[in-house]
Amino acid sequence: MRIAALLPHIEVFGGVRRYLELGNEFVRLGHDFVLFHPEGGKPGWLDFQGETRPWTALQQESFDVGLCSEYSILSFFDKLRAETKYFYFVLAGHKQEREVARRPYLFMANSEGLCLRLRRKYSLECFKAAGGINPEIFHPLAEPEARPAGEVRVLCYGRLYKKRKGIQRVVKALNGLAGRYPGLRLILFDTPVGRDRPDPRLLLRTRLPYEFHLDLPQDRMAWLFSRADIFVSAERRAGWANTAAEAMACRVAVVCTASGARDFALPGQTALVLPWPSAFLLRRAVERLVRDPLLRRRLAEAGYRKIQEFAWSGLAVRLERHFLSNLNLRP
């Protein structure tokens, strides 16, 4: 197959990673994968085995399958010459969601929760393309670093200026534990993106000892996650909860909402799952794990086993079969 995908940029976002990782897997399966974005260059933060093209080349060739997840570039997606076109939902509740649901595309969604939402709200049938994780990047360290007795490290995503990520609520929750648990430490990470590239560290207000890592390369992500005992996510309107999945792949106990995590965060089995990202509920869940190292280890082990089901390689094989069935081709 010849597969094309459109992105508005190739900066460090989970939605961008999705296409780079899937593109690599499709190339390994023997297909052509072309990524279109405004400038057309290769990404600098993750190795990409497919081809890249600028917007100006959109109509110069034809494809079997076209993919797009970004509402702002639909006019460019319309120009793509492809036998089948899929809009790949990766975020819940966008203001143009209804408009896209009425378009003559085929549809996919990146989690069970998002598929259910689209079916309930628009009677839309979506192929569930849930995933994924790259176990070559996100994995437990063979020899985790030593730490002082009684120290418990909590890791969370550091994009504090994105309200739907819920990081400010996580910090508020952890601040409420600062006096009770002297060994509690906070770790945050982010890669500033966008034209202004805001520094998220300027927004952090915490009573805990902390470290904030910016612009870590991909080969340091396993080191980062494996330094933590607990990962906390408070997302809303997520499609696939990337960072929670990555934490599980590094064998870290997870506290999260169900948003984007329904496929792999099984309440009480692989994670502590909250019905709503309130500071009170976050604080109570984190405190439970701080006080119960056996529960931390049980959740970490079960989460690690579960998340292996969602490797990008497996998702690419499922998508390959689905695309071929709709193209009336044989593998």
PLY file of the C-alpha trace (Angstrom):
ply
format ascii 1.0
element vertex 331
property float x
property float y
property float z
element edge 330
property int vertex1
property int vertex2
end_header
0.00 0.00 0.00
0.89 3.64 -0.41
-0.17 5.51 2.72
-0.08 9.27 3.30
-0.63 11.26 6.48
-1.00 15.00 7.05
0.25 16.94 10.06
0.31 20.68 10.82
3.87 20.40 12.21
6.36 17.79 13.43
7.11 19.11 16.93
7.08 17.03 20.12
3.42 16.16 20.58
1.77 12.81 21.23
-0.31 13.22 18.08
2.83 13.70 16.02
4.55 10.73 17.65
1.55 8.59 16.64
2.18 9.17 12.94
5.95 8.89 13.13
5.79 5.60 15.02
3.05 4.14 12.82
4.89 5.32 9.72
7.99 3.45 10.84
5.97 0.30 11.46
4.27 0.47 8.06
7.65 0.84 6.38
8.85 -2.27 8.27
5.78 -4.09 6.93
6.80 -3.20 3.38
4.45 -0.30 2.65
5.22 3.24 1.49
4.45 5.92 4.07
4.62 9.61 3.19
4.16 12.36 5.75
3.00 15.77 4.50
3.48 18.89 6.61
4.02 22.57 5.73
7.81 22.59 5.38
8.30 18.98 4.35
11.51 18.24 6.29
12.38 15.29 8.51
11.63 15.44 12.26
14.69 16.05 14.38
13.54 14.45 17.65
12.54 10.94 16.54
13.98 8.76 13.82
11.51 8.49 10.92
11.92 5.86 8.22
9.16 7.12 5.94
9.28 9.95 3.43
8.30 13.58 4.01
6.82 16.13 1.61
5.74 19.79 1.84
2.19 21.03 1.25
3.19 22.09 -2.28
3.57 18.41 -3.27
0.11 17.32 -2.10
-1.39 16.67 -5.52
1.67 15.33 -7.28
0.98 11.65 -6.51
-1.85 9.37 -5.47
-2.23 7.03 -2.49
-4.28 4.07 -1.36
-4.90 5.44 2.14
-4.92 9.00 3.49
-4.84 9.83 7.22
-5.50 13.03 9.11
-6.31 13.92 12.74
-6.04 17.70 12.68
-9.11 19.87 12.14
-7.12 22.94 11.09
-5.74 21.27 7.96
-8.87 19.69 6.53
-8.67 21.90 3.44
-5.29 20.35 2.68
-6.58 16.86 3.44
-9.32 17.42 0.86
-6.63 18.04 -1.78
-4.87 14.75 -1.10
-5.45 12.17 -3.81
-6.28 8.94 -1.97
-8.63 6.03 -2.68
-9.75 5.93 0.97
-9.50 8.75 3.50
-9.65 8.27 7.25
-10.14 10.94 9.85
-8.36 9.59 12.91
-9.96 11.04 16.06
-7.36 11.55 18.80
-9.09 14.19 20.96
-12.59 14.39 22.43
-14.88 17.39 22.21
-13.31 19.59 19.54
-15.63 22.35 18.29
-15.45 20.92 14.74
-16.10 17.34 15.81
-19.69 17.34 14.56
-18.72 18.84 11.23
-16.07 16.19 10.62
-18.45 13.39 11.63
-20.71 14.44 8.73
-17.94 14.40 6.15
-17.59 11.54 3.64
-14.60 9.97 5.33
-13.98 6.66 6.99
-13.23 7.01 10.71
-10.88 5.71 13.36
-10.38 6.63 17.01
-7.38 6.06 19.22
-9.14 4.66 22.29
-12.19 2.71 23.41
-13.53 5.74 25.25
-13.38 7.93 22.19
-15.06 5.26 20.02
-17.91 5.03 22.54
-18.32 8.79 22.63
-18.50 9.09 18.83
-20.98 6.22 18.56
-23.19 7.66 21.30
-23.10 11.26 20.10
-23.09 10.91 16.31
-23.98 7.24 15.66
-20.55 7.08 14.06
-18.84 3.74 13.53
-15.10 4.01 14.11
-12.38 1.46 13.79
-10.71 1.27 17.22
-7.05 2.04 16.59
-5.95 2.16 20.22
-2.29 2.51 21.09
0.47 2.74 21.29
3.82 2.42 22.96
7.37 1.96 21.73
9.05 -0.57 24.07
12.46 0.29 22.65
12.12 3.81 24.07
9.88 3.22 27.09
11.00 0.30 29.23
12.18 -0.42 32.79
15.86 0.05 33.49
17.81 -3.12 34.24
19.47 -1.40 37.20
17.39 1.48 38.64
19.42 4.08 40.49
19.69 3.88 44.26
17.82 6.39 46.41
17.66 7.42 50.08
15.48 5.31 52.37
11.94 6.67 52.67
12.09 8.72 49.48
9.07 8.46 47.14
9.24 10.14 43.75
6.14 11.30 41.90
6.43 12.04 38.19
4.01 14.05 36.06
3.95 15.75 32.70
5.02 19.37 32.98
2.92 21.17 30.36
1.38 23.41 33.01
-0.04 25.91 30.52
-2.36 23.29 28.96
-5.46 23.32 31.17
-6.91 20.03 29.94
-3.72 18.22 30.99
-4.66 18.94 34.62
-1.08 19.39 35.84
-1.95 22.33 38.08
-4.44 20.09 39.90
-1.80 17.43 40.36
0.61 19.96 41.86
-2.11 21.29 44.15
-2.87 17.76 45.32
0.78 17.01 46.01
1.28 20.28 47.87
-1.29 19.02 50.37
0.99 16.06 51.15
4.22 18.02 51.47
4.19 18.41 55.25
3.08 14.86 56.02
5.64 12.98 53.95
9.14 14.51 54.14
10.49 11.96 51.65
8.09 12.98 48.87
9.77 14.37 45.74
8.25 15.77 42.52
9.67 15.25 39.02
8.28 17.04 35.97
9.24 16.99 32.30
8.30 18.80 29.11
9.57 19.90 25.74
8.39 23.47 25.04
6.77 23.74 21.62
5.22 26.42 19.47
6.45 29.76 18.25
6.70 31.40 21.65
7.98 28.23 23.35
6.76 29.19 26.86
8.88 27.97 29.75
6.55 25.84 31.96
8.90 26.14 34.92
7.75 29.74 35.40
4.24 28.48 36.19
5.23 25.94 38.83
4.25 26.67 42.44
5.10 23.79 44.72
6.06 23.14 48.34
7.85 19.92 47.43
11.49 19.45 46.49
11.41 19.05 42.72
13.34 18.70 39.51
12.07 19.82 36.11
13.57 18.28 32.98
13.27 20.10 29.66
14.05 18.83 26.17
15.21 15.37 27.15
16.12 13.27 24.09
14.13 10.14 23.43
16.93 7.85 24.57
16.66 9.37 28.07
12.95 8.78 28.55
13.36 5.31 30.09
15.86 6.82 32.55
13.39 9.60 33.43
10.35 7.38 33.98
12.31 4.72 35.83
13.40 7.30 38.42
9.78 7.53 39.61
7.71 5.40 41.98
4.35 6.92 40.99
3.13 8.62 37.84
0.11 10.93 38.08
-2.10 12.10 35.21
-5.24 14.25 35.45
-6.23 14.56 31.81
-9.59 15.58 30.41
-10.80 15.13 26.82
-7.85 12.90 25.98
-7.91 10.43 23.14
-4.98 8.23 24.12
-3.24 9.07 27.41
0.31 8.92 26.09
2.26 9.69 29.23
0.28 7.30 31.44
0.89 4.52 28.91
4.59 5.39 28.78
4.81 5.25 32.59
3.24 1.79 32.61
5.72 0.64 29.98
8.51 1.70 32.36
6.90 -0.30 35.20
5.74 2.71 37.22
2.53 2.68 39.31
-0.07 4.99 37.74
-2.78 7.27 39.10
-4.94 8.66 36.29
-8.39 9.57 35.06
-10.21 7.28 32.65
-9.82 9.91 29.92
-7.76 8.30 27.17
-6.77 5.44 29.47
-9.81 3.18 29.49
-8.08 0.57 27.31
-5.19 -0.08 29.67
-5.97 1.54 33.05
-8.16 -1.06 34.73
-9.38 0.32 38.08
-7.57 -1.30 40.99
-5.85 -3.80 38.68
-3.36 -1.87 36.56
-3.87 1.66 37.95
-5.77 3.77 40.44
-8.40 5.37 38.18
-10.26 8.51 39.22
-13.77 9.47 38.06
-12.81 13.13 38.04
-9.45 14.96 38.31
-10.13 16.83 41.54
-7.22 17.73 43.79
-8.89 15.87 46.67
-9.20 12.60 44.74
-5.69 12.92 43.33
-4.25 13.56 46.78
-6.07 10.58 48.30
-4.91 8.21 45.54
-1.30 9.36 45.68
-1.26 9.14 49.47
-2.56 5.58 49.27
0.37 4.62 47.06
2.89 6.53 49.15
1.81 4.55 52.20
1.56 1.17 50.47
4.71 0.10 48.60
3.28 -3.38 48.00
0.32 -1.88 46.14
2.72 0.27 44.13
4.66 -2.78 43.04
1.51 -4.79 42.23
0.05 -2.02 40.05
3.40 -1.40 38.37
3.81 -5.06 37.43
0.22 -5.49 36.24
0.33 -2.23 34.28
3.59 -3.22 32.62
2.11 -6.52 31.46
-1.09 -4.88 30.19
0.54 -2.10 28.20
2.55 -4.59 26.15
-0.68 -5.27 24.26
-0.50 -1.78 22.78
2.86 -1.69 21.02
2.89 0.32 17.81
3.91 -2.81 15.91
0.68 -4.60 16.86
-1.45 -1.57 16.02
0.18 -1.29 12.59
-0.67 -4.93 11.81
-4.32 -4.38 12.80
-4.48 -1.23 10.68
-2.87 -3.02 7.75
-5.62 -5.64 7.76
-8.33 -3.01 8.11
-7.00 -0.82 5.30
-6.60 -3.76 2.95
-10.13 -5.00 3.64
-11.54 -1.60 2.71
-9.39 -1.41 -0.40
-10.52 -4.87 -1.50
-6.89 -5.92 -1.73
-5.18 -9.05 -0.52
-2.27 -8.91 1.90
0 1
1 2
2 3
3 4
4 5
5 6
6 7
7 8
8 9
9 10
10 11
11 12
12 13
13 14
14 15
15 16
16 17
17 18
18 19
19 20
20 21
21 22
22 23
23 24
24 25
25 26
26 27
27 28
28 29
29 30
30 31
31 32
32 33
33 34
34 35
35 36
36 37
37 38
38 39
39 40
40 41
41 42
42 43
43 44
44 45
45 46
46 47
47 48
48 49
49 50
50 51
51 52
52 53
53 54
54 55
55 56
56 57
57 58
58 59
59 60
60 61
61 62
62 63
63 64
64 65
65 66
66 67
67 68
68 69
69 70
70 71
71 72
72 73
73 74
74 75
75 76
76 77
77 78
78 79
79 80
80 81
81 82
82 83
83 84
84 85
85 86
86 87
87 88
88 89
89 90
90 91
91 92
92 93
93 94
94 95
95 96
96 97
97 98
98 99
99 100
100 101
101 102
102 103
103 104
104 105
105 106
106 107
107 108
108 109
109 110
110 111
111 112
112 113
113 114
114 115
115 116
116 117
117 118
118 119
119 120
120 121
121 122
122 123
123 124
124 125
125 126
126 127
127 128
128 129
129 130
130 131
131 132
132 133
133 134
134 135
135 136
136 137
137 138
138 139
139 140
140 141
141 142
142 143
143 144
144 145
145 146
146 147
147 148
148 149
149 150
150 151
151 152
152 153
153 154
154 155
155 156
156 157
157 158
158 159
159 160
160 161
161 162
162 163
163 164
164 165
165 166
166 167
167 168
168 169
169 170
170 171
171 172
172 173
173 174
174 175
175 176
176 177
177 178
178 179
179 180
180 181
181 182
182 183
183 184
184 185
185 186
186 187
187 188
188 189
189 190
190 191
191 192
192 193
193 194
194 195
195 196
196 197
197 198
198 199
199 200
200 201
201 202
202 203
203 204
204 205
205 206
206 207
207 208
208 209
209 210
210 211
211 212
212 213
213 214
214 215
215 216
216 217
217 218
218 219
219 220
220 221
221 222
222 223
223 224
224 225
225 226
226 227
227 228
228 229
229 230
230 231
231 232
232 233
233 234
234 235
235 236
236 237
237 238
238 239
239 240
240 241
241 242
242 243
243 244
244 245
245 246
246 247
247 248
248 249
249 250
250 251
251 252
252 253
253 254
254 255
255 256
256 257
257 258
258 259
259 260
260 261
261 262
262 263
263 264
264 265
265 266
266 267
267 268
268 269
269 270
270 271
271 272
272 273
273 274
274 275
275 276
276 277
277 278
278 279
279 280
280 281
281 282
282 283
283 284
284 285
285 286
286 287
287 288
288 289
289 290
290 291
291 292
292 293
293 294
294 295
295 296
296 297
297 298
298 299
299 300
300 301
301 302
302 303
303 304
304 305
305 306
306 307
307 308
308 309
309 310
310 311
311 312
312 313
313 314
314 315
315 316
316 317
317 318
318 319
319 320
320 321
321 322
322 323
323 324
324 325
325 326
326 327
327 328
328 329
329 330
